[in-house]
Amino acid sequence: MNASTKPSKVVVIGGGIFGVSAALHLARLGVGTLLVNDGPLANGASGRSLAWLNSARKRSDAYHRLRLAGIDRYRTLAARYRDAPWLRFDGGLTWDADDASNEIAKIFDHERELGYHAQWLAPESIAAATPGVDPSAVTPQGAIFNPGEGWVDLPSLIGVLAEEFLALGGEIITDAGRAMVDVSNGRARGVITADGMRHDADAVLLAAGGDVPAIVAKAGQQIEDATPVALLVRTKPIDHPLKAVLNTPRVAIRPMPKGGFALDSAWSEEEVSVNSDGSYNVRQSTLQGLLREASRVLEGNPALEIEDYGVGPKPIPGDGEPVFGELPSISGYFVAFSHSGATLGLIAGELLADEIATGRRYLLLSDFRPERFGAARQ
């Protein structure tokens, strides 16, 4: 914050991984914290995330460093919860299409230059490195196996973090409807929930997923937005040897704690349409297509059945980079808005909580400040 005094009360808007992580870290720092959410916890993007923990392929150096710090925090968490079925580090395997867009050789060289643990595998060598993949589905250029990658089941993690938050004296209000930040005289004064209840605060963290750009625009601030629709399909439990996360040309797959798989893809998201009332239309052909694509790349080509699916906004800033920190002209008004919520969730919550509590601005977040977008266009 712009003031050096530790706040006595902070309100966090958003019950996803950014909001719950930051709330817990604030409570650990001795700050009185209230978390409000428009529904149950993890009802937004965190509940329909593939939640692959990685820093694979290419991105800016600053973003790569932040993601590595995020993975490090998960390794610390894994040491604390050694047998947790909701957090695993069994690696990630990726391959590209067999056409001119294939960059596997370049990506492998890039990752090796960065010191990111990567192994190039020919299709016939994959089974020895990681089980559960049909080698005939892998393109001739081969695949990259990243042994240090993993996955997390975000609803399970959010439940664990929320339990500790409550034990430390934190408060949670769910089903509060859309909350608004009260701003006056250039600073955040608190939060007003949909029922008109006011909650005063010394600082506010807005971590409301895809709603963040529209909410800050009401305060005259701009965050460029490229939020698309996400579709995550969850299959019924199945006994299968796959342990790694798969990122393939037509489907991404990760195991789930009780068996079965979570599936998504770019093409299936593009087939989702938005109805006039704001609801989503997901075709059965799209869902069945995802199941077919997943079966095709899995060892034994198993028959997969849908357990359920989630659809809704996937928060992505306009420039693709995270947005973390205090709004430039409104003291005490902080935001968290980013893709890769799973990978960044623990580290972003930790650093944002410390910035709110101490006024310190972390170098690790310096490239991701909201001031890069300027004021909202009138």
C-alpha positions as CSV (number, residue, x, y, z in Angstrom):
1,M,0.0,0.0,0.0
2,N,1.0,3.6,-0.3
3,A,0.9,3.9,3.4
4,S,3.5,2.2,5.6
5,T,1.0,1.1,8.4
6,K,-0.2,-2.5,8.3
7,P,-3.9,-2.6,7.5
8,S,-6.2,-3.9,10.3
9,K,-8.8,-5.1,7.9
10,V,-8.7,-6.4,4.3
11,V,-11.5,-7.6,2.1
12,V,-10.8,-10.1,-0.7
13,I,-13.3,-10.5,-3.5
14,G,-13.1,-13.9,-5.2
15,G,-13.1,-17.5,-4.0
16,G,-10.8,-18.9,-6.6
17,I,-7.1,-19.8,-6.1
18,F,-5.8,-16.2,-6.2
19,G,-8.4,-14.9,-3.6
20,V,-8.2,-17.8,-1.2
21,S,-4.4,-18.0,-1.4
22,A,-4.0,-14.3,-0.7
23,A,-6.6,-14.3,2.1
24,L,-4.7,-17.2,3.8
25,H,-1.4,-15.4,3.5
26,L,-2.9,-12.2,4.9
27,A,-4.3,-14.2,7.9
28,R,-0.9,-15.7,8.5
29,L,0.5,-12.2,8.7
30,G,-2.0,-11.3,11.4
31,V,-4.2,-9.1,9.2
32,G,-8.0,-9.4,9.8
33,T,-9.3,-10.7,6.5
34,L,-12.8,-11.2,5.0
35,L,-13.2,-13.2,1.8
36,V,-16.4,-12.7,-0.2
37,N,-17.5,-14.7,-3.2
38,D,-20.5,-14.6,-5.5
39,G,-21.2,-18.3,-5.0
40,P,-19.5,-21.3,-3.3
41,L,-15.7,-21.3,-3.3
42,A,-14.0,-22.5,-6.5
43,N,-17.2,-21.8,-8.5
44,G,-15.4,-19.8,-11.2
45,A,-12.3,-20.4,-13.4
46,S,-10.5,-22.3,-10.7
47,G,-13.2,-25.0,-10.8
48,R,-12.8,-25.6,-14.5
49,S,-9.0,-25.3,-14.9
50,L,-6.8,-28.0,-16.3
51,A,-4.4,-26.9,-13.5
52,W,-1.2,-28.0,-15.2
53,L,1.8,-26.8,-13.1
54,N,4.4,-25.8,-15.7
55,S,6.6,-23.2,-17.4
56,A,6.9,-25.1,-20.7
57,R,7.4,-23.7,-24.1
58,K,8.2,-19.9,-24.7
59,R,7.2,-16.8,-22.7
60,S,8.9,-13.7,-21.4
61,D,11.8,-14.2,-19.0
62,A,10.0,-12.4,-16.2
63,Y,6.9,-14.6,-16.7
64,H,9.1,-17.7,-16.7
65,R,10.8,-16.7,-13.5
66,L,7.4,-16.1,-11.8
67,R,6.1,-19.5,-12.9
68,L,9.2,-21.2,-11.6
69,A,8.7,-19.6,-8.2
70,G,5.1,-20.7,-8.4
71,I,6.1,-24.4,-9.0
72,D,8.6,-24.1,-6.1
73,R,5.8,-23.2,-3.7
74,Y,3.9,-26.3,-4.8
75,R,6.9,-28.4,-4.1
76,T,7.0,-27.0,-0.6
77,L,3.3,-27.8,-0.3
78,A,3.8,-31.3,-1.6
79,A,6.4,-31.9,1.2
80,R,3.8,-30.9,3.7
81,Y,1.0,-33.0,2.2
82,R,3.1,-36.0,1.1
83,D,0.2,-38.3,0.3
84,A,-2.3,-35.8,-1.0
85,P,-4.1,-37.2,-4.1
86,W,-4.8,-33.6,-5.3
87,L,-1.2,-32.6,-5.9
88,R,1.2,-34.7,-8.1
89,F,4.5,-34.2,-9.8
90,D,4.6,-36.9,-12.4
91,G,5.8,-34.8,-15.3
92,G,4.2,-33.3,-18.4
93,L,4.4,-34.6,-22.0
94,T,3.8,-32.5,-25.1
95,W,3.9,-32.9,-28.8
96,D,2.9,-30.8,-31.8
97,A,1.0,-31.5,-35.0
98,D,2.8,-33.1,-37.9
99,D,2.8,-30.0,-40.1
100,A,4.8,-26.7,-40.6
101,S,3.7,-25.5,-37.1
102,N,5.7,-28.2,-35.4
103,E,8.2,-26.5,-33.1
104,I,9.2,-29.5,-30.9
105,A,12.9,-29.3,-31.8
106,K,13.1,-25.5,-31.2
107,I,11.1,-25.7,-28.0
108,F,13.4,-28.5,-26.7
109,D,16.5,-26.3,-27.4
110,H,14.9,-23.3,-25.8
111,E,13.9,-25.1,-22.6
112,R,17.4,-26.7,-22.3
113,E,19.0,-23.3,-22.7
114,L,16.9,-22.0,-19.8
115,G,17.8,-25.0,-17.6
116,Y,14.3,-26.2,-17.7
117,H,14.3,-30.0,-17.3
118,A,13.4,-31.4,-20.7
119,Q,13.9,-34.7,-22.4
120,W,13.2,-35.3,-26.1
121,L,11.6,-38.6,-26.7
122,A,10.9,-40.6,-29.9
123,P,7.4,-42.1,-29.9
124,E,8.8,-45.6,-29.2
125,S,10.7,-44.3,-26.2
126,I,7.8,-42.7,-24.4
127,A,6.6,-45.8,-22.5
128,A,9.9,-46.2,-20.7
129,A,9.8,-42.5,-19.5
130,T,6.1,-42.1,-18.6
131,P,3.3,-44.7,-18.9
132,G,-0.2,-44.4,-20.4
133,V,0.4,-43.0,-23.9
134,D,-0.4,-44.6,-27.2
135,P,2.9,-44.1,-29.2
136,S,1.1,-44.3,-32.5
137,A,-0.7,-41.0,-31.7
138,V,2.6,-39.1,-31.3
139,T,3.9,-37.3,-34.4
140,P,7.2,-38.4,-36.0
141,Q,9.0,-35.3,-34.6
142,G,8.7,-36.8,-31.2
143,A,7.6,-35.3,-27.8
144,I,9.1,-33.4,-24.9
145,F,8.9,-34.8,-21.5
146,N,9.3,-32.4,-18.6
147,P,9.8,-34.5,-15.5
148,G,9.5,-31.6,-13.0
149,E,5.9,-30.6,-14.0
150,G,2.8,-31.6,-12.2
151,W,-0.9,-30.9,-11.6
152,V,-3.2,-29.8,-8.8
153,D,-6.9,-30.2,-8.3
154,L,-7.7,-26.6,-7.5
155,P,-11.1,-27.2,-5.7
156,S,-9.4,-29.6,-3.3
157,L,-6.5,-27.2,-2.7
158,I,-8.9,-24.3,-2.2
159,G,-10.7,-26.3,0.4
160,V,-7.5,-27.1,2.3
161,L,-6.4,-23.4,2.2
162,A,-9.8,-22.2,3.3
163,E,-9.8,-24.5,6.3
164,E,-6.6,-23.1,7.5
165,F,-7.8,-19.5,6.8
166,L,-10.8,-20.1,9.0
167,A,-8.7,-21.6,11.7
168,L,-6.6,-18.5,11.8
169,G,-9.7,-16.3,12.3
170,G,-10.5,-15.4,8.8
171,E,-14.1,-14.9,7.6
172,I,-15.8,-16.2,4.5
173,I,-19.1,-15.0,3.0
174,T,-20.3,-17.1,0.1
175,D,-23.3,-16.6,-2.2
176,A,-22.8,-12.8,-1.8
177,G,-23.6,-12.0,-5.4
178,R,-21.5,-9.6,-7.3
179,A,-19.5,-7.4,-4.9
180,M,-18.3,-3.9,-5.8
181,V,-15.3,-1.9,-4.4
182,D,-16.2,1.3,-2.7
183,V,-13.8,4.0,-3.8
184,S,-13.7,7.6,-2.5
185,N,-11.1,10.3,-2.4
186,G,-8.6,8.2,-4.3
187,R,-8.6,5.1,-2.1
188,A,-10.5,1.9,-1.6
189,R,-12.8,2.1,1.5
190,G,-14.3,-1.3,1.5
191,V,-16.7,-3.6,-0.4
192,I,-20.5,-3.5,-0.9
193,T,-22.1,-6.9,-1.6
194,A,-25.2,-7.4,-3.8
195,D,-27.5,-7.3,-0.8
196,G,-26.3,-3.8,0.0
197,M,-24.2,-4.9,3.0
198,R,-21.1,-2.7,3.4
199,H,-17.8,-4.1,4.7
200,D,-15.3,-1.4,5.6
201,A,-11.6,-2.1,5.0
202,D,-8.2,-0.5,4.8
203,A,-7.5,-2.4,1.6
204,V,-9.3,-4.5,-1.0
205,L,-8.0,-7.3,-3.3
206,L,-10.1,-7.9,-6.3
207,A,-9.6,-11.5,-7.5
208,A,-12.9,-12.0,-9.3
209,G,-11.6,-13.8,-12.4
210,G,-13.0,-12.6,-15.7
211,D,-15.0,-9.8,-14.1
212,V,-11.9,-7.9,-13.0
213,P,-11.5,-5.6,-16.1
214,A,-15.2,-4.5,-16.0
215,I,-15.1,-3.9,-12.2
216,V,-11.9,-1.7,-12.3
217,A,-13.3,0.2,-15.3
218,K,-16.0,1.5,-13.0
219,A,-13.2,3.2,-11.0
220,G,-11.7,4.7,-14.1
221,Q,-9.0,2.1,-14.5
222,Q,-8.2,0.0,-17.5
223,I,-7.0,-3.6,-17.7
224,E,-7.0,-4.9,-21.3
225,D,-8.9,-8.1,-21.6
226,A,-8.7,-11.1,-23.8
227,T,-10.8,-13.5,-21.7
228,P,-12.2,-16.4,-23.8
229,V,-14.6,-19.1,-22.9
230,A,-13.1,-22.2,-21.3
231,L,-14.6,-25.7,-21.4
232,L,-13.3,-28.5,-19.1
233,V,-14.7,-32.0,-19.4
234,R,-14.3,-34.5,-16.5
235,T,-14.6,-38.2,-17.2
236,K,-15.9,-40.9,-15.0
237,P,-13.3,-42.8,-13.0
238,I,-11.3,-45.3,-15.0
239,D,-8.3,-47.6,-14.2
240,H,-5.5,-46.3,-16.4
241,P,-1.7,-46.0,-16.0
242,L,-1.4,-42.3,-17.2
243,K,0.2,-40.2,-14.6
244,A,1.7,-37.2,-16.5
245,V,-0.2,-34.3,-17.9
246,L,-0.6,-34.5,-21.7
247,N,-0.6,-31.5,-24.0
248,T,-1.2,-32.7,-27.5
249,P,-2.4,-31.0,-30.7
250,R,-6.1,-31.9,-30.2
251,V,-6.5,-32.5,-26.5
252,A,-4.9,-31.8,-23.1
253,I,-5.4,-34.4,-20.4
254,R,-4.6,-34.6,-16.7
255,P,-5.4,-37.2,-14.2
256,M,-7.9,-36.5,-11.4
257,P,-7.6,-37.4,-7.7
258,K,-10.4,-40.1,-7.8
259,G,-9.6,-41.5,-11.2
260,G,-10.7,-40.3,-14.6
261,F,-9.3,-37.4,-16.5
262,A,-9.9,-33.7,-17.0
263,L,-9.9,-32.7,-20.7
264,D,-9.7,-29.4,-22.6
265,S,-8.6,-28.1,-26.0
266,A,-8.5,-24.9,-28.0
267,W,-10.9,-26.2,-30.7
268,S,-13.6,-27.3,-28.3
269,E,-13.6,-23.9,-26.6
270,E,-14.1,-22.3,-29.9
271,E,-17.2,-24.4,-30.5
272,V,-19.0,-23.1,-27.4
273,S,-21.5,-20.4,-28.1
274,V,-23.0,-17.7,-25.9
275,N,-26.8,-17.4,-25.7
276,S,-28.6,-14.1,-25.6
277,D,-29.1,-14.5,-21.8
278,G,-25.4,-14.9,-21.2
279,S,-25.6,-18.7,-20.7
280,Y,-23.5,-21.1,-22.7
281,N,-24.4,-23.6,-25.4
282,V,-22.2,-26.7,-25.5
283,R,-22.9,-29.2,-28.2
284,Q,-22.9,-32.9,-27.5
285,S,-20.8,-33.4,-30.6
286,T,-18.1,-31.2,-29.0
287,L,-18.2,-33.2,-25.7
288,Q,-18.0,-36.5,-27.6
289,G,-15.3,-35.2,-29.8
290,L,-13.1,-34.4,-26.8
291,L,-13.7,-37.9,-25.5
292,R,-12.6,-39.4,-28.8
293,E,-9.5,-37.3,-29.0
294,A,-8.5,-38.2,-25.5
295,S,-9.1,-41.9,-26.1
296,R,-7.0,-41.8,-29.3
297,V,-3.8,-40.7,-27.4
298,L,-4.3,-42.9,-24.3
299,E,-2.8,-46.4,-24.1
300,G,-5.4,-49.0,-25.0
301,N,-7.7,-46.3,-26.4
302,P,-10.1,-46.7,-23.5
303,A,-13.8,-45.9,-23.7
304,L,-14.3,-42.7,-21.8
305,E,-17.6,-41.4,-20.4
306,I,-18.5,-37.9,-19.2
307,E,-18.9,-37.3,-15.5
308,D,-19.6,-33.6,-15.9
309,Y,-18.2,-30.5,-17.4
310,G,-17.6,-26.8,-16.6
311,V,-17.9,-23.8,-18.9
312,G,-17.3,-20.1,-18.4
313,P,-14.7,-17.3,-18.7
314,K,-11.0,-18.1,-18.7
315,P,-9.3,-14.9,-17.4
316,I,-6.5,-13.8,-19.7
317,P,-5.2,-10.2,-19.8
318,G,-5.1,-8.5,-23.2
319,D,-1.3,-8.8,-23.5
320,G,-1.2,-12.3,-22.1
321,E,0.8,-11.3,-19.1
322,P,-0.4,-11.5,-15.5
323,V,-1.8,-8.4,-13.7
324,F,-0.8,-8.2,-10.0
325,G,-0.7,-5.3,-7.6
326,E,-2.1,-2.0,-6.5
327,L,-4.0,0.2,-9.0
328,P,-1.8,3.2,-9.8
329,S,-4.2,6.0,-8.7
330,I,-6.3,4.3,-6.0
331,S,-4.6,3.6,-2.8
332,G,-5.4,0.3,-1.2
333,Y,-7.1,-1.2,-4.3
334,F,-5.2,-4.3,-5.4
335,V,-6.0,-6.7,-8.3
336,A,-5.1,-10.2,-9.3
337,F,-6.0,-11.1,-12.9
338,S,-4.2,-13.8,-14.9
339,H,-4.2,-17.0,-16.8
340,S,-2.1,-19.8,-15.3
341,G,-4.0,-19.4,-12.0
342,A,-2.9,-22.9,-10.9
343,T,0.8,-22.4,-11.4
344,L,0.8,-18.8,-10.0
345,G,-1.8,-19.2,-7.3
346,L,0.4,-19.8,-4.3
347,I,3.2,-17.4,-5.2
348,A,0.9,-14.6,-6.3
349,G,-1.2,-14.9,-3.1
350,E,1.9,-14.8,-1.0
351,L,3.5,-11.8,-2.6
352,L,0.2,-9.8,-2.9
353,A,-0.6,-10.4,0.7
354,D,2.9,-9.2,1.7
355,E,2.5,-6.1,-0.5
356,I,-0.8,-5.3,1.1
357,A,0.4,-5.9,4.6
358,T,3.8,-4.1,4.3
359,G,3.7,-1.7,1.4
360,R,6.6,-3.5,-0.2
361,R,6.6,-3.9,-4.0
362,Y,8.3,-7.1,-5.1
363,L,10.7,-7.1,-8.0
364,L,9.3,-10.4,-9.1
365,L,6.0,-8.7,-9.9
366,S,7.5,-5.5,-11.4
367,D,6.7,-6.5,-15.0
368,F,3.1,-7.3,-14.2
369,R,1.7,-4.1,-12.6
370,P,-1.7,-2.8,-13.6
371,E,-0.3,0.7,-14.4
372,R,1.0,-0.6,-17.7
373,F,-2.5,-0.2,-19.1
374,G,-3.2,3.4,-18.0
375,A,-6.5,4.9,-17.2
376,A,-9.8,3.6,-18.7
377,R,-10.8,5.1,-22.0
378,Q,-13.8,7.3,-21.8
